Amino acid sequence: MSRRPSVARPGLIRAAPVFAALGDETRLWLVARLCAEGPLSIVRLSSDAAVTRQAVTKHLHALAAAGLVRGTRHGRRRQRIWELEPRRFQDARCYLDRISRRWDDALERLRAFVEE
């Protein structure tokens, strides 16, 4: 029987969908593009993409399901504009910071042990 670590389990459960969504190259590219250029329409997002507009839409919906982006309708033609949801990135960063602190603590313990 395998045991999962119980350390920071609630944080892990909240962070897992974020990291899963960012694990895809196309989704990571979309996030980077939105980060660099701000809110964009699907037309603009798919113009430089290596995949079809339909694929970009599918990836944006996966990112939205993870809470990383949101699409809102604008204008008379009700064009959807996609933008980042910074709070979810903050959550992921906090989780990574916790992991980093644990690694730093483990390395410090190892250093102290080796120096004894």
Secondary structure, 3 states (H helix, E strand, C coil): CCCCCCCCHHHHHHHHHHHHHHCCHHHHHHHHHHHHHCCEEHHHHHHCCCCCHHHHHHHHHHHHHCCCEEEEEECCCCEEEEEECHHHHHHHHHHHHHHHHHHHHHHHHHHHHHHC
